[in-house]
């Protein structure tokens, strides 16, 4: 079992960050190690949108494709990802976007997975902590590119560091 959790405050609206993470098909444009993405199916279930998505992850000689069921709940600011098929025994990750009173939003990100192959789990588990930090930063960098001109709050523009917790 490899579980990681991260919380980070960013100067962008929760709705913008939700839209960024929900655009799964754009991941190869900015996410390290993501070499392909495809939305197989979209459907509306109640007030949520559910995607069936394929991602291809490449790192050195390692290249794997997996399929996930991504549930988008914009009302709750929640993106829930469940594993469907691929090299894992299981995979679950969740994004929660919380509007901050002073502007911007707090991102809560959780991922838990285990590869079917013990060898692959050992190899990937060792490097995943580093990759996990780069993943979160890739989303923040992408938000800077897309939304940098329209920060949610002037308090983040003072040059003060943006809080982050591991």
KOLPAKE-158845 format. One line per 8 residues: number of its first residue (from 0); their letters; for each residue x, y, z of C-alpha. Coordinates in steps of 0.2 Angstrom, whole numbers, plus 2048, in hexadecimal, padded with zeros to 3 digits. Example, Ala and Ser with C-alpha at 12.3 -4.5 7.8 and 13.67 -1.06 7.14 Angstrom:
// residues 2
0> AS> 83E:7EA:827 | 844:7FB:824
END
This chain:
// residues 166
0> XXXXXXXX> 800:800:800 | 807:811:7FB | 7FC:820:802 | 800:832:801 | 7F7:841:806 | 7FB:854:802 | 7F2:864:806 | 7F7:874:7FD
8> XXXXXXXX> 7F0:886:7FD | 7F0:88E:7EC | 7EA:8A0:7E6 | 7DD:899:7DA | 7CB:896:7DB | 7C5:885:7E0 | 7BA:884:7D0 | 7CA:888:7C6
16> XXXXXXXX> 7D4:87A:7CE | 7C6:86E:7CD | 7C5:871:7BA | 7D7:86F:7B8 | 7D8:85E:7C1 | 7C8:858:7B9 | 7CF:85B:7A7 | 7D7:84A:7A7
24> XXXXXXXX> 7DA:84A:794 | 7E6:859:796 | 7F2:850:7A3 | 7FF:84B:796 | 801:85E:792 | 808:861:7A4 | 809:852:7AF | 81A:849:7B1
32> XXXXXXXX> 81A:837:7AB | 808:838:7A4 | 80B:834:791 | 7F9:831:78C | 7E7:834:792 | 7D6:830:78A | 7C5:832:791 | 7BB:822:78B
40> XXXXXXXX> 7AA:827:792 | 7A1:836:79A | 791:834:7A3 | 786:83F:7AE | 780:836:7BE | 775:841:7C9 | 77F:851:7CB | 790:849:7C8
48> XXXXXXXX> 79A:845:7B8 | 7A2:835:7B7 | 7B1:831:7AB | 7B9:821:7A6 | 7CB:826:7A2 | 7DB:81E:79C | 7EC:825:7A1 | 7FD:81F:79B
56> XXXXXXXX> 80B:822:7A8 | 81D:821:7A2 | 82D:821:7AC | 83D:81B:7A4 | 83A:809:79E | 829:809:7A8 | 819:80C:79E | 808:807:7A4
64> XXXXXXXX> 7F6:80B:79F | 7E8:80B:7AC | 7D6:80F:7AC | 7CD:819:7B9 | 7BB:81E:7BD | 7BC:831:7C1 | 7AD:838:7CA | 7AC:84B:7C9
72> XXXXXXXX> 7A1:854:7D6 | 7A3:866:7D3 | 796:86B:7E1 | 7A0:862:7EE | 7B1:867:7E6 | 7B6:855:7E6 | 7BE:84A:7D9 | 7BE:838:7DD
80> XXXXXXXX> 7C8:82B:7D3 | 7C6:818:7D4 | 7D0:80B:7CC | 7C8:801:7BD | 7D6:7F7:7B4 | 7E9:7F7:7B3 | 7F9:7F2:7BC | 7F2:7F6:7CE
88> XXXXXXXX> 7EA:7EB:7DB | 7E1:7FB:7DF | 7E2:80E:7DD | 7D8:81B:7E5 | 7DB:82E:7E5 | 7D1:83D:7EA | 7D2:850:7E7 | 7C8:85C:7F2
96> XXXXXXXX> 7C8:86F:7EF | 7C3:87A:7FD | 7C0:88D:7FB | 7CA:897:807 | 7C2:8A6:810 | 7D1:8B1:80B | 7D1:8AC:7F9 | 7D8:89D:7EF
104> XXXXXXXX> 7D5:88B:7F4 | 7DC:87D:7FE | 7DF:86D:7F4 | 7DF:85C:7FD | 7E6:84E:7F3 | 7E6:83C:7F8 | 7ED:82D:7EF | 7EE:81B:7F4
112> XXXXXXXX> 7F4:80D:7E8 | 7FC:7FC:7E7 | 803:7F3:7D8 | 7FF:7E1:7D4 | 812:7DE:7D2 | 81C:7DE:7E2 | 82B:7E3:7D7 | 822:7F1:7CF
120> XXXXXXXX> 81B:7F7:7E0 | 82C:7F7:7E8 | 834:800:7D9 | 826:80D:7D7 | 822:80F:7EA | 834:815:7ED | 833:823:7E0 | 821:827:7E2
128> XXXXXXXX> 823:833:7F1 | 82E:83E:7E6 | 822:83C:7D7 | 813:840:7E2 | 81A:851:7E7 | 81E:855:7D4 | 80C:850:7CF | 805:85D:7DB
136> XXXXXXXX> 811:86A:7D6 | 80D:866:7C3 | 7FB:86B:7C7 | 800:87B:7D0 | 80C:880:7C2 | 7FE:87C:7B5 | 7F2:887:7BF | 7FF:895:7BF
144> XXXXXXXX> 800:894:7AC | 7ED:893:7A9 | 7E6:89E:7B8 | 7F6:8A9:7BD | 7EE:8B9:7B7 | 7DE:8B6:7C1 | 7E3:8B1:7D2 | 7D4:8AF:7DE
152> XXXXXXXX> 7DB:8BA:7EC | 7E8:8C9:7ED | 7EF:8C2:7FD | 7F8:8B5:7F3 | 800:8C2:7E8 | 80B:8C9:7F6 | 819:8BE:7F2 | 816:8B4:802
160> XXXXXX> 819:8A1:800 | 80A:896:7FD | 807:88A:80C | 80A:878:808 | 809:869:813 | 810:857:80F
END
